[in-house]
């Protein structure tokens, strides 16, 4: 009797078109909430990295503040005090002169 009730509830499910619409809606939601904002942020970061020039103050992924000494295709020469170091462009997280929107809001 239990098996009969189990098979009966499975046969009375929603129509296939409704399942397809639900799946499509979830895919669209996933795209607009996760994938699209990430692509937009990546494009903005690539544009920011391509405009780096000598003399800009930057923040590195390690949290260090540095001044750009020389710019090469894939690398940057950075001044950290009296020391000059070589770093990849992708180590730059932000320009030090950019306003940080997260810290602008009062606590």
C-alpha positions, 0 to 999 in steps of 0.5 A: 500500500505504501509503494502504491501511494509513493508512485501515485504522488510522483505521477501527479507532479507539475507539468513539464513546461512549469518545471522548465520555466522554474529551471530557466528562472533559477538560471536567470537569477543565478546569472544576474545575481552572481555571474554578471556582477563578477564579470563587471567587477573584473572588467573594471579591475582590468581597466584600472590595471591598464591605466596604472602609471609611474607615480601612482600610489597603490595598495597591494593584496598584502596590504602594503602601500607602495608608489609605482616606480616603473611600469612594464607589460606584466610587472610593476616596479614599486617603491616601498620606502627606500626599497624598490621591488618587482611585483605582478600587476595583479598584486594591485588591489586598488589605488590609494587615492580612490575613495573607499565606498565601504569606509565612507558610511558612518559606523 
